[in-house]
Amino acid sequence: MRRRPLLFVLLLFACAEQDPIAQVVTRVTDAAEERDAGGVMRHVSASFENRAEAETTLRRYFFGYKTFDLNVRNVETTVSGSEAFATFVVDMVGVPKQLGGMDQFLPRAATYRFDVTLAEEGGEWKITSARWERR
């Protein structure tokens, strides 16, 4: 009897691993959790509007935290030819640095909903646009 639930969990895990868009979401959030702006930007298209500004914003934001953890949930993906879409929710819990009053401005916890568009570029999926809102 124990084999069935374990097999079911393994099958679900295998299916999730095969979704290339969900894999990009996982890689981006893993890099963000490590406060690695370059790691995040490796998954962002050169055509992303204000790409340099987005990277600078990420670096500033990451600098403001000693640590933070991200929990990604409700990931939904759709692929249509060479374009894909992902929506997901990110719960963030962090400890802002007590430097220059940053701890007074940066949230210790927040939830965001993301809508991301991706395009296939050179055999890889890259983020071409992203919108988010705090919930």
N, C-alpha and C positions, 0 to 999 in steps of 0.2 A: 504493500500500500504506500509506503513512503516514496517509492520510486516515481510514482505518477506525479505528485506535486513537484518534486525536484525536476523531473523531466519538463513539466509545463513551464517552470520558472526558467530553465535553461533555454527552452524554445523561445520564450518571450525575449530573453536577453539576446539571443542570436538574431532575432528579427530586428530588434532595435539597433544592433550593431551594424546591420546591413543598410540602414537608411543613411545615405551620405550627407543629407542635409542635417539630420540630427547629430551626426558626427561633427560637422562644422560647428554647430551650436555648442556641443560639449567641449571641443577644442578651444573655442573662443572664451567660454566661461572659465575653463581651467586656467588659461593664460591670465585672464582678468583676476581670478582668485589669487594667482601668484604675483599680481601687480606687475605683469610683464606686458607693457604697451606694445613692444615689438612683436611679441607672440600673438597678440590680438590683431595687430595690423597685417600680419602675414596672411590673414584670411579676408582682408579687405581689398577690394578691387582698386586699381589705379584710377578707375573712372568714378570712384566714390566722391560725391560733391564735398568740397572742403576737407579733403583727406588729411592734409597737413594740420589743419586746425583741429580735426578730430583726434589726431595722435597727440598733439600738444595738450588738449583737454584731458585725455586719458592719463598722460604722464603727471599732470598737476593733481588730478583726482587721486591717483594711486599714491602720490607723494604725501597726500594729506592723511593717510591712514597708516597706523602701525600694523594692523591686521584687518582683514575682513573675509567673511565667508559668504558664498553664494549658494543658493539652492534654486535650481532650475526645475520648473514643473509645467505641466500642461503644454508640452511641446507638440505642435501640430505642423506637419510639413506637407507641401504639395509641389510636385514637379510637373512642369509643362514644357516639354522640349528642352531647350537649353536655359530655361529660366525656372527658378524655384522660389517658393515663399515659405516662411516659417513664422509662426506666432508662438510666443511662450511667455511665461511669467518668471521673474527672478526676484527672490526674497534675499535681501542683503542685510547682514548684521556685521557691524564693524566697530573698531576702536579708533577714533580720530586721534591724531597726534596733538599734543598740547603745545603747539608751536604757533606763536603769533595769533592766538585765539581761534585757530582752525576748529578746535573741538567745540566751539560755540556755534559754528555754522554748518559743519558737515553732519549729516544724519547718522545716528548710531544704528538705526534700522529703517529699512524702506522696502517697498514692493513696487516693482516696475513691470509694465506689460510692453513687450517688444513686438513690432511687425518688421520683418526683415525680408528684403528681396535679394536673391543671389543669382549669379550667372555663371555658366560654365566657361572657364578660361584656361586654356592649355591643359585640359583634363582635370582641373580642380574647380571646386565650387568656391566662388568669392562673393563677399557681401558687396552689393552695389548700392544699396540704400537701407537705411534703418530709421525707424521712428519709434519713440517710446513715450510712455506717460507714467507718471507716478500715480499709484493707486492709493 
